Amino acid sequence: MAIRPPQTLKSTGRKVPVTKYRNVSPTQTLRRFTVIWARNDGVPFITTGFFAVLRRTNGSFVQAVNFDGFGTARFSRVRTPTNQPYILRTFRDDGTLFRVRSVPAGVSSFVVIG
């Protein structure tokens, strides 16, 4: 369990004891593997009509999902953190291949840049 550093209360400037937060678990976790497709400046692409295919490194098919309009694809069959590496391919709806990326094991999300 991670121990959080002391925090300063805004109203009084006093330090909050660390022991107050020992049993707090993270709340912002991704339960399923998520891919974000962004431009070089960090802004997500408008990805309506695009999809992604996830395969294991041995070539076996895992899942294909559509991107939403905000550059995000969520693979509902892949729990996080991932326990093995994957190959991610992104396509346009007419089948044109855009990107191929290697996804390492042990991640909850992955960003395709460019």
Residue pairs with C-beta under 8 A, 6 or more apart in sequence:
1 22
1 23
1 25
3 18
3 21
3 22
4 18
4 21
4 24
5 18
6 15
6 16
6 17
6 18
7 15
7 16
8 14
8 15
8 16
9 15
9 16
29 80
29 108
30 80
30 108
30 109
31 79
31 80
32 74
32 75
32 76
32 77
32 78
32 79
32 80
33 54
33 74
33 75
33 78
33 79
33 80
33 82
33 107
33 108
33 109
33 110
34 72
34 73
34 74
34 75
34 108
34 109
34 110
35 52
35 67
35 72
35 73
35 74
35 75
35 88
35 109
35 110
35 111
35 112
36 44
36 71
36 72
36 109
36 110
36 111
36 112
37 44
37 45
37 47
37 50
37 67
37 71
37 72
37 73
37 90
37 99
37 111
37 112
38 44
38 45
38 71
38 111
38 112
38 113
39 45
39 113
39 114
40 113
40 114
44 70
44 71
44 72
45 71
46 69
46 70
46 71
47 67
47 68
47 69
47 70
47 71
47 72
47 73
48 67
48 68
48 69
49 92
49 93
50 66
50 67
50 90
50 91
50 92
50 93
50 98
51 64
51 65
51 66
51 67
51 73
51 90
51 91
51 93
52 64
52 65
52 67
52 73
52 75
52 88
52 89
52 90
52 91
53 61
53 63
53 64
53 88
53 89
53 91
54 62
54 63
54 64
54 65
54 75
54 78
54 86
54 87
54 88
54 103
55 61
55 62
55 86
55 87
55 89
56 62
56 84
56 85
56 86
56 87
57 84
57 85
57 86
57 87
62 75
62 77
62 78
62 86
63 75
63 76
63 77
63 78
65 73
65 74
65 75
65 76
66 73
67 73
67 90
78 86
80 107
80 108
80 109
81 105
81 106
81 107
81 108
82 103
82 104
82 105
82 106
82 107
82 108
83 105
83 106
84 105
85 102
85 103
85 104
85 105
86 102
86 103
87 100
87 101
87 102
87 103
88 99
88 100
88 101
88 102
88 103
88 110
88 112
89 97
89 99
89 100
89 101
90 97
90 98
90 99
90 100
90 112
91 97
91 98
92 98
99 112
99 114
101 110
101 112
103 110
